[in-house]
């Protein structure tokens, strides 16, 4: 399970940063910021694909298909990053779109469905797959938003005349996604405990200490930091905002990592 958690965690980070990168326009932050994250995402995807290759048969068919989809995303992300210098607009954003779509399949579809039973899927399994996919996308975007916001805060040290609007957008995205994840976690708990019955409740009770850790450090603490983050960004106190965002990123990373463990252990999206 550890290798599967590591694969998904790294994949979430990469896809979340990739899909939210255009929230701030290329013209607003410059090519350097985009290229930095482009190569960072490629590095993360390379590690994830390499892990899948190294694990080999230890990864079931679902994770092997996910790794292949991530490999396709890696190729197009690299093309996108290189194309930033070429500046052929249609090619640049076509590569970006293909990287996002293939990465989406790698984190939100293949890991959550059994390839052997795909043709026999029933309505209940479709609901579970849809909810798991929604949770995976939300988790990835949450990790991406806090990482982009924190790194952009550091970017102001090199470009102090940069407009505050980009940091406001990334910070707002992180705060809203944290609220969304909290609501989704509540919905997940009640939906799965009602639909799955006492077996799931018993399993969740055994993991209660980890559930409390996930909620406290992964959601409550970041929600408590939401106002200070927004207030310091609004005041253009970028160094203070970056410090708070760094602490929020650490909490979010711990929370989402624990959430992945709980999801794979209990079958309930956390």
Buried (B, 14 or more C-beta within 10 A) or exposed (E): EEBBBBBBBBBBBBBBBBBBBEBBEBEEBEEEBBBBBBBBBBEBBBBBBEBBEEBEEEBBEBBBBBBBBBBBBBBBBBBBBBBBEEEEEEEBEBBBEBBBBBBBBBBBBBBBBEEEEEEEEEEEBEEBBEBBBBBBBBBBBBBBBBBBBBBBBEBBEEEEEBEBEBBBBBBBBBBBBBBEBBEBBEBBBEBBBEEBEEEBEEBBEEBEEBBEBBBEBBBBBBBEBBEBBBEBBEEEBBEBBBBBBBBBBBBBBBBBBBBBBBBBBBBBBB
